[in-house]
Amino acid sequence: MNERIVELFRADQAERIHHPVCGTAAYRALRERDALRRKEVLGIMATSGIDDGENMFQAAMILQHGDEAEEVWQAHRLARAAADAGHRPGRWLAAASLDRWLMYQGKPQKFGTNIVPDGRRQRLWDVDPGTTDEERAQWDVPRLAEMVRRAEELTRSEPMPPMDAAPRWLTEAIRRWYPGE
């Protein structure tokens, strides 16, 4: 067990208890700290590697908060390895990181784990209709109807973040969802 990865994971999760609103100075500071944690995790992986399922999961969670598809793909590979090593939480994270990787490329999610703002509401990112709730259950992912309900709840409870700084993959999707606007 790499104790530094444990510390980085705890810091990552503690910052998400009271997640700052997107677009604010506090949010930008969080993203800077996220980037530093990802850089340190990648350095640990390059020098000493990670061979413990729980550490793989923790490193994957940190990398999953990345801005680039490559970081999220690395998160998926680690989460999958954690799941294969018997660390059950790795199953959900493997599904969620695969979905995020697909989302960053503008493609439909496989499992339906990502909810995004579209300037009007929170919505479930497009989902591959061929994935069943039974398959979601195998990866410890909630049923699709539950994720739609969560998006509706977030629309009611969370402020809409400013969309002027939305990443390219999201702005392209918004144009697809609302053509002509």
N, C-alpha and C positions, 0 to 999 in steps of 0.2 A: 504494500500500500504506500503510495506516494503522498506524504502528508501535505506537501505544498499544493498538490491538486485539490486535496480536501479543503484547504484554506481558501483557494481561489473559488471553488464551487460554493462554499458557504457565503463568501462575499457576493458572488453573483446572485445567489438566491435572496440574500438579505436585502439587496437593492431593489428587488422586485416585490417586496411586501407592500411598499407604498410607491408604486411605479409612477414616475413623473409623467405629466401630460406631454405627448409628442409635440415637438416644435418649440418647447420652452428651453430656457438656459439649463435648467436642471436635467432635462432629457438629453441635451447635447453633452453635458458633463457625464451622464451615465454611459452614453455611447462611447465616449473617449475611454472611460474606465473599462468598458467591455472590450474595446480594442486592445488595451494593455493586457488584460487577462488572456485574451485569445493568443496574443503574441507570446506570452509566457508559456501557455500550454503547448503551443507548437514547438517552442524551444525545448521543453521537457521531452516531448515526443521525439524530437530529432536527436537528443543527446542520450537519454536513458530509456526511452520507450515506456509503454504502459502495458502491463500484463495482468492487471487485476480487474475483474469485471466491474466492480463498483467505481474504481478510478476511471475506467473507460467511459462509463455512464456520465460521471462528473465532468470529464473533459469534453465529452460530446455535448453536454448541455451548454457549456461555455461557448463552444464553437458554433452551436446552433444559433446563437445570438449574433452571428456574423452578418455582414452586409453583402458578402460576395457568395456566389453559388459554390465556389470551390471550398470555402470554409464550411458551408452547410453540408456539402457532400462528404467532407472529412468527418463531420459530426455524425452523419448517417452511418458511415463505415464503422466508427467507434461504437455507436449505439447498437448496431447490429452485432458487433463482436461481443459487447457486454451481454446482450440477450443470449447469444450463442453460448456464452460462458455461464449462463444460469442466473444472471442478474435480471430479474423480472421487469423492473422499471425500464430497462433497455428496450423492451418490446414497443411500448408506446413511443419512446423517443426515436426509435428507428423509423416508425411510421410518420411521426411528425416532421422529422428532419427530411425524409424523402419528399413529403408534401411541400415543405418549404423550398427544397431544391427545385422541384418542378415549378412551383409558383414563381420563383426568381427568374425562371426562363419563360414565363408567360403561359405555361402549360397547365392543364387541369390537375388538381391534386388527385392522388389515388384514394386516400382515406378520408379526407375532409376534416383535417385538424386545424386549419388556419382560417381565422376570421380577420377581415381587413376593413378599414373605413373606405367608403367610396365618395365621400363628400356630402352624402345625404343620410347614410345609415351605416351601421356595421353589417357586414354581409359575409357569408361563407364564401371563400374563394371557390371558383368553379371546381366541380368534382367529376371525376370519371364515373359515368353512370354504370359501368360494368363491375364496380367494386360493391360487394354486398355487405350488409350489416354483420353477417356471419364472419366474413373475412376481417372486418374491422374488429370484431370481438376476439379473434385469434391474436391480434396485436394490441389488445387492451385499449382500443379506441372506442369512444362512445358511438352509439347509433347515429346515423345521419340526421334524423329528426331532432335528436338532442342537441346536436351542433347548431342546427338552424334556430332552435329555441334559445341557445346561448347567445347567438348573434343578435336576436331580437331583444334579449335582456340587456346586452351591452349597449344597444342603440338607446334604450331608455335610461340607462344608468351612467353612461360615460359621455363626457363632452366630445364632440367631433374635433379631431385634431386639425390643425391647419393643413390644407392639401397643397399649398404652394411649394412645399419642400418634399413632396412625396417622391419616392424613388421611381426611376424610369419604368420598371416592370409594373408598378401600380398605376402610373398615369396612362400607360398604354392600355391596361385593362379597363380603366374608367372610360376611355374613349370607345372601347369595344362594347362596354355595357350600356353606354349612353351615346350612341352615334348621333352626330349632328349637333351636339351641344358644345 
